[in-house]
Amino acid sequence: MSLVELMFVVVIIGIVTAATLPRIARSREATTAKSAASVIGNDVEAAFSTAARNRRPVLFRCDCANKTYEVADQTDGTIRMSRRLNSSSGIVVDRLTLSSTSIVIGPNGLASQAFEVAVAVGNSSRRITVSRTGQVRIVQ
């Protein structure tokens, strides 16, 4: 194999790689958004379980600017669960929004209102809708 043939093979590999990189990046963004939505959905379900198990209302509140949320006991303020969606958690999101500042989840299994959490990574996003009774749905 001559040097010209080797260079030709390297150029072809480079072109194929350059053509597939944008598709790989979009796929990675979609996978990360889906994973983040799944984690949030599981945490919301855990918040409903925590309220029922402890027989005390809990607050689900979000500091969306810092991409964190927490579940805290409403009566004494004890933080039961906290999550950051940044590089320290392994799941990095670009945007996190909650339809209300904080949600009260009662020990009877009812939230103060239905709510929605939205998460975005690049051009990919997911919405997590939660009914007053704690039914969680993840939609695009």
For each residue, the residues with C-beta under 8 A, 3 or more apart:
1: 5 6
2: 5 6
3: 6 7
4: 7 8
5: 1 2 8 9
6: 1 2 3 9 10
7: 3 4 10 11
8: 4 5 11 12
9: 5 6 12 13
10: 6 7 13 14
11: 7 8 14 15
12: 8 9 15 16
13: 9 10 16 17
14: 10 11 17 18
15: 11 12 18 19
16: 12 13 19 20
17: 13 14 20 21
18: 14 15 21
19: 15 16
20: 16 17 23 24
21: 17 18 24 25
22: 25 26
23: 20 26 27
24: 20 21 27 28
25: 21 22 28 29 122
26: 22 23 29 30 122 123 124
27: 23 24 30 31
28: 24 25 31 32
29: 25 26 32 33 121 122 123 124
30: 26 27 33 34 121 124
31: 27 28 34 35
32: 28 29 35 36 91 92 93 121 124
33: 29 30 36 37 93 119 120 121 124 125 126
34: 30 31 37 38 124 126 138
35: 31 32 38 39 91
36: 32 33 39 40 85 91 93 119 121 126
37: 33 34 40 41 119 126 127 128 138
38: 34 35 41 42 138
39: 35 36 42 43 83 85 91
40: 36 37 43 44 69 83 117 119 128
41: 37 38 44 45 128 136 138
42: 38 39 45 46
43: 39 40 46 47 69 71 81 83
44: 40 41 47 48 60 117 128 130 134 136
45: 41 42 48 49 134 136
46: 42 43 49 50 71 81
47: 43 44 50 51 58 60 71 80 81 105
48: 44 45 51 52 105 109 111 134
49: 45 46 52 53
50: 46 47 53 54 58 71 80 81
51: 47 48 54 56 57 58 105 106 107 109
52: 48 49 55 107 108 109
53: 49 50
54: 50 51 58 73 107
55: 52 107
56: 51 73 74 75 107
57: 51 73 74 75 104 105 106 107
58: 47 50 51 54 71 72 73 74 80 104 105
59: 71 72 73 74 102 103 104 105
60: 44 47 69 70 71 102 103 105 111 115
61: 69 70 72 98 101 102 103
62: 68 69 96 97 98 101 102 117
63: 66 67 68 69
64: 67 95 96 97 98
65:
66: 63 84
67: 63 64 84 85 86 93 96
68: 62 63 82 83 84 85
69: 40 43 60 61 62 63 82 83 96 98 117
70: 60 61 79 80 81 82 83
71: 43 46 47 50 58 59 60 79 80 81 82
72: 58 59 61 77 78 79 80
73: 54 56 57 58 59 76 77 78 79 80
74: 56 57 58 59 77 104
75: 56 57
76: 73
77: 72 73 74
78: 72 73
79: 70 71 72 73 82
80: 47 50 58 70 71 72 73
81: 43 46 47 50 70 71
82: 68 69 70 71 79
83: 39 40 43 68 69 70 89
84: 66 67 68 88 89
85: 36 39 67 68 89 91 92 93 96 119
86: 67 89 92 93
87: 90 92
88: 84
89: 83 84 85 86 92
90: 87
91: 32 35 36 39 85
92: 32 85 86 87 89 121
93: 32 33 36 67 85 86 96 119 120 121
94: 120 121 122
95: 64 118 119 120 125
96: 62 64 67 69 85 93 117 118 119
97: 62 64 117 118
98: 61 62 64 69 101 103 115 116 117
99: 115 116 117
100: 103 113 115
101: 61 62 98
102: 59 60 61 62
103: 59 60 61 98 100 111 112 113 115
104: 57 58 59 74 111 112
105: 47 48 51 57 58 59 60 110 111 112 134
106: 51 57 109 110 111 112
107: 51 52 54 55 56 57
108: 52
109: 48 51 52 106 133 134
110: 105 106 132 133
111: 48 60 103 104 105 106 114 115 130 131 132 133 134
112: 103 104 105 106 132
113: 100 103 132
114: 111 129 130 131 132
115: 60 98 99 100 103 111 129 130
116: 98 99 127 128 129 130
117: 40 44 62 69 96 97 98 99 127 128 130
118: 95 96 97 125 126 127 128
119: 33 36 37 40 85 93 95 96 125 126 127 128
120: 33 93 94 95 124 125 126
121: 29 30 32 33 36 92 93 94 124 125
122: 25 26 29 94
123: 26 29
124: 26 29 30 32 33 34 120 121
125: 33 95 118 119 120 121 140
126: 33 34 36 37 118 119 120 138 139 140
127: 37 116 117 118 119 138 139 140
128: 37 40 41 44 116 117 118 119 136 137 138
129: 114 115 116 136 137 139
130: 44 111 114 115 116 117 134 135 136 137
131: 111 114 134 135
132: 110 111 112 113 114
133: 109 110 111
134: 44 45 48 105 109 111 130 131
135: 130 131
136: 41 44 45 128 129 130
137: 128 129 130
138: 34 37 38 41 126 127 128
139: 126 127 129
140: 125 126 127
